[in-house]
């Protein structure tokens, strides 16, 4: 059997920003083995690249992702968890990840967005969750991540009731951070990532790691102690001293 050598994922790094783009347009950027494998390898590459401060997830074609791969779903001998390796690798990146969504997202394709820290979407985008329409239960942590992002009622509306929502509605429920006019998507992404790219990478990593612990910590003494340890660390780093000096220069009285 000849291995499928098509390119499904591309990576470009410039000025501390890595752009990971799903380019498997012929397969509608579905969660097929080729795309998943390449996404997993791309994330491994980025984890090792210390020049990267922020990652942008993009997609080409008329669909950001069509979700589950039909061929894989019909293969009972396949590994049912294989499709989720790409999402897990994306979620495990130690630096901030933003999704720039320019086209509709369907079914399991929303997993790409749930693996990102922030989602920006063009106003023309729609979100259509179809798991139950084809008789399959969500998996890969989908329900848990969705509830963390939009709450139980929103998850029930999308999954159980099959509600289809616009980008503006997705912003209203928290699935999307900001919905912008289509022509403003790229400038908005660039403005957001430029701020991250200018920040200290180790501080970004440490803060994201602490943020990831939030759900496991009670809001109280334990959460406070974990954050205090991280803050004490940050105040011993050169970036902190440089930041304070910049602030002092701005507020120092003139004359």
HELIX and SHEET records of a PDB file:
HELIX    1   1 UNK A   25  UNK A   27  5                                   3    
HELIX    2   2 UNK A   33  UNK A   48  1                                  16    
HELIX    3   3 UNK A   70  UNK A   73  1                                   4    
HELIX    4   4 UNK A   82  UNK A   84  5                                   3    
HELIX    5   5 UNK A   85  UNK A   91  1                                   7    
HELIX    6   6 UNK A  107  UNK A  109  5                                   3    
HELIX    7   7 UNK A  110  UNK A  114  1                                   5    
HELIX    8   8 UNK A  132  UNK A  134  5                                   3    
HELIX    9   9 UNK A  142  UNK A  159  1                                  18    
HELIX   10  10 UNK A  167  UNK A  173  1                                   7    
HELIX   11  11 UNK A  182  UNK A  184  5                                   3    
HELIX   12  12 UNK A  185  UNK A  197  1                                  13    
HELIX   13  13 UNK A  201  UNK A  213  1                                  13    
HELIX   14  14 UNK A  214  UNK A  216  5                                   3    
HELIX   15  15 UNK A  221  UNK A  234  1                                  14    
HELIX   16  16 UNK A  238  UNK A  251  1                                  14    
SHEET    1   A 6 UNK A   9  UNK A  14  0                                        
SHEET    2   A 6 UNK A  17  UNK A  22 -1                                        
SHEET    3   A 6 UNK A  54  UNK A  59  1                                        
SHEET    4   A 6 UNK A  96  UNK A 101  1                                        
SHEET    5   A 6 UNK A 118  UNK A 122  1                                        
SHEET    6   A 6 UNK A 178  UNK A 180  1                                        
SHEET    1   B 4 UNK A  63  UNK A  65  0                                        
SHEET    2   B 4 UNK A 104  UNK A 106  1                                        
SHEET    3   B 4 UNK A 126  UNK A 128  1                                        
SHEET    4   B 4 UNK A 164  UNK A 166 -1                                        
END                                                                             
